[in-house]
Amino acid sequence: MSGHSKFANIKHKKEKNDAARGKIFTVIGREIAVAVKEGGADPNNNSKLRDVIAKAKANNMPNDTIERGIKKAAGDANAVNYVGITYEGYGPNGTAIIVDALTDNKNRTASNVRNAFTKGGGNVGTTGCVSFMFDKKGQIIIDKEECDMDADDLMMIALDAGAEDFSEEEDSFEILTAPEDFSQVREALENEKIAMASAEVTMVPQNYVELTSEEDIKKMNKILDLLDEDDDVQAVYHNWDE
């Protein structure tokens, strides 16, 4: 993955989210509800909840909003029961797309996801049709402008905590972990007061696909924009080399 800096893309997404902050707060709110339901309301005993809280803070979600979400999920027996579901499919020129959703209505979500693919000239495939092209990894991105630490020192902290890989890009550092080691590596960096631009378990493409046709780029952006607008969609992974 070295050489494929995702930081510019992360900054682009953050700017987009700043314009539509309600969307990212909705996404994180659902993740908080699921994490509390699965492991309880105490972050000290719930590593998944700790990770979601870290993600919330990275996206500038206010502390009182986070706490309200946790209390609501813990205290409301009638809270909406979200179900996780993953869709896989193809975009223009054989690009691979994975969509993670949390929904209280599978039929609505399936229809919306299929519609997004169709409008962008793609199609939803069967489970497993593209996921083999990705590796599930913990990924932490650190903005060089926000980090005063020497690269070697940062790398040693990450590797000592259990990271698999450390790479330096033009504007950022990228740390990759096995999914099960992600929490401890993130917490080790947090304990060192290292600011993280992004920290999440994600799907990293093994290879990237270039789109050279303006029409294909337009179609791919159409799919991604429609998925981004859907509140049920939590995350979208693809192998388009933007």
Salt bridges, closest charged atoms under 4 A:
ASP18 OD1 - ARG21 NH2 2.43
GLU31 OE2 - LYS55 NZ 2.88
GLU38 OE1 - LYS48 NZ 2.94
ASP51 OD1 - ARG186 NE 3.03
ASP64 OD2 - ARG68 NH1 3.87
ASP104 OD1 - ARG108 NH2 2.77
GLU164 OE1 - LYS137 NZ 2.57
GLU168 OE2 - LYS144 NZ 2.83
GLU187 OE2 - ARG50 NE 2.46
GLU187 OE2 - ARG186 NH2 3.63
GLU190 OE2 - ARG186 NH1 3.17
ASP225 OD1 - LYS16 NZ 2.91
ASP232 OD1 - ARG30 NH1 2.87
ASP232 OD2 - ARG108 NE 2.98
ASP241 OD1 - HIS4 ND1 3.65
GLU242 OE2 - HIS238 NE2 3.47
